[in-house]
Amino acid sequence: MSRVSRDQGESYRDLAQAVEVRADLLMSEFVGRAMPAAKKPSDRSGKRSSGFSDEERSAMREAVREQKIVWGKDREKDERAVLAKIAEFPEPDRSIAKRLHAVITSTAPELSPRLWYGMPAYSKGGDVLCFFQPASKFKARYGTLGFGNEAKLDEGQMWPTSFALMQMTAAEEARIAALLKKAVS
């Protein structure tokens, strides 16, 4: 191997490593949780894992598809896409997401429905203000109502930005409505 091709090979490996680290950072930022460390090579195959679960890779593929859509251009079409995604969820995620959608659209009609990493989300000015991560998406024991940076939920130096959601009763609906009013203010 010549010196030039060896340098190029090292350069490509460095670039691939940087891309993997950046992808981990982006996913942890958007999904809102720490990413697992990359797995060591398997004894049998010798292949190195990317460090992402099947569910995480699926979410990234959905995000790429969603980036090609111009959200906010046609509200009815956007809402149909969100409701179609909700219809694909298994129970109880589907029921929770339907009720959550109704609460969000009635409490904060200025928010635009959209999909974000395959999850129902609601944006203000193009930025995701809140989203619902179904429990089934990452095999969790509860769904998550999360809020983005645009949500004005500030309380001193520390405040919650996501909430576990196992069912939707009138009490949860009232609390979510109050959070939304504060978030969009």
VENFENNOR-V506678 format. One record per residue. RES is the residue in one letter. PHI is phi in radians with two decimals (NA if undefined). PSI is psi in whole degrees, -180 to 180 (NA if undefined). NEAR is the number of other ideal C-beta (glycine too) atoms within 12 Angstrom. Layout:
res->[RES/RES]
phi->[PHI/PHI]
psi->[PSI/PSI]
near->[NEAR/NEAR]
This chain:
res->[M/S/R/V/S/R/D/Q/G/E/S/Y/R/D/L/A/Q/A/V/E/V/R/A/D/L/L/M/S/E/F/V/G/R/A/M/P/A/A/K/K/P/S/D/R/S/G/K/R/S/S/G/F/S/D/E/E/R/S/A/M/R/E/A/V/R/E/Q/K/I/V/W/G/K/D/R/E/K/D/E/R/A/V/L/A/K/I/A/E/F/P/E/P/D/R/S/I/A/K/R/L/H/A/V/I/T/S/T/A/P/E/L/S/P/R/L/W/Y/G/M/P/A/Y/S/K/G/G/D/V/L/C/F/F/Q/P/A/S/K/F/K/A/R/Y/G/T/L/G/F/G/N/E/A/K/L/D/E/G/Q/M/W/P/T/S/F/A/L/M/Q/M/T/A/A/E/E/A/R/I/A/A/L/L/K/K/A/V/S]
phi->[NA/-1.31/-1.07/-1.11/-1.19/-1.14/-1.09/-1.11/-1.06/-1.11/-1.11/-1.12/-1.11/-1.08/-1.12/-1.08/-1.12/-1.12/-1.12/-1.12/-1.12/-1.11/-1.09/-1.05/-1.11/-1.10/-1.12/-1.16/-1.20/-1.46/-1.44/1.46/-2.64/-1.17/-1.56/-1.21/-1.22/-1.08/-1.36/-1.31/-0.96/-1.30/-1.14/-1.40/-1.66/1.35/-1.51/-1.68/-1.34/-1.35/1.58/-1.77/-1.33/-1.01/-1.14/-1.19/-1.12/-1.09/-1.08/-1.17/-1.10/-1.10/-1.08/-1.10/-1.09/-1.18/-1.18/-1.40/-1.62/-1.59/-1.32/1.60/-1.37/-2.30/-1.00/-1.09/-1.14/-1.07/-1.15/-1.07/-1.11/-1.14/-1.15/-1.14/-1.13/-1.05/-1.10/-1.37/-1.17/-1.32/-1.28/-1.52/-0.98/-1.06/-1.09/-1.10/-1.13/-1.08/-1.17/-1.11/-1.02/-1.11/-1.12/-1.15/-1.22/-1.47/-1.39/-2.29/-1.12/-1.31/-1.38/-1.73/-1.24/-2.84/-1.80/-2.49/0.96/1.35/-2.05/-1.11/-2.46/-2.38/-2.03/-2.31/1.12/1.54/-1.74/-1.16/-1.61/-2.62/-2.68/-2.05/-1.77/-1.13/-1.00/-1.19/-1.07/-2.14/0.96/-1.61/-1.54/-2.61/-1.39/-2.28/-1.67/-2.01/-2.14/-1.55/-1.06/-1.26/-1.24/-1.63/-1.80/-0.92/-2.44/1.25/-1.67/-2.66/-2.74/-1.32/-2.11/-2.57/-2.38/-1.20/-2.40/-1.75/-2.78/-2.06/-1.96/-1.04/-1.13/-1.14/-1.05/-1.14/-1.15/-1.14/-1.05/-1.13/-1.07/-1.12/-1.05/-1.22/-1.11/-1.57/-1.16]
psi->[130/163/-40/-47/-33/-44/-41/-41/-44/-39/-43/-41/-42/-43/-44/-41/-43/-40/-42/-42/-44/-41/-42/-45/-45/-44/-42/-33/-43/-36/-22/25/159/144/149/151/151/142/152/157/141/145/-34/-49/-27/-1/146/137/154/-12/-7/142/168/-40/-40/-41/-39/-43/-39/-40/-42/-39/-40/-44/-42/-29/-20/-12/139/96/145/-8/-42/96/-42/-43/-42/-44/-38/-41/-42/-46/-35/-40/-43/-39/-24/-18/145/162/148/-1/-40/-49/-43/-47/-39/-48/-38/-43/-45/-43/-45/-46/-28/-34/-39/72/-15/-13/141/126/147/172/144/110/36/14/147/133/163/125/159/119/29/-14/137/122/-42/161/161/120/107/148/-37/-22/-43/24/44/168/-6/154/166/128/115/154/140/-176/-28/-19/128/70/11/133/89/-136/-7/138/158/146/-2/153/132/139/108/-24/165/109/179/-35/-45/-41/-43/-43/-41/-41/-43/-43/-43/-42/-41/-40/-37/-8/NA]
near->[9/8/9/10/11/12/13/14/15/15/14/14/15/14/14/17/18/14/15/22/19/15/26/25/16/20/29/19/18/28/33/29/22/13/27/18/15/19/15/12/11/10/8/6/10/9/12/16/19/23/22/25/22/14/25/30/21/21/32/25/17/25/26/16/17/27/15/11/19/15/28/24/13/15/21/13/19/29/26/17/32/38/24/19/32/33/18/21/28/17/17/21/34/25/24/35/41/25/28/45/39/25/33/40/26/18/27/32/18/21/38/34/40/39/36/37/35/35/43/47/42/46/33/29/16/18/23/36/35/47/43/44/38/37/28/26/33/29/16/21/14/23/37/32/43/38/36/29/20/25/33/21/27/16/12/7/5/8/16/20/25/24/30/18/34/19/20/29/15/12/12/23/25/15/21/34/26/19/33/33/23/22/36/28/17]
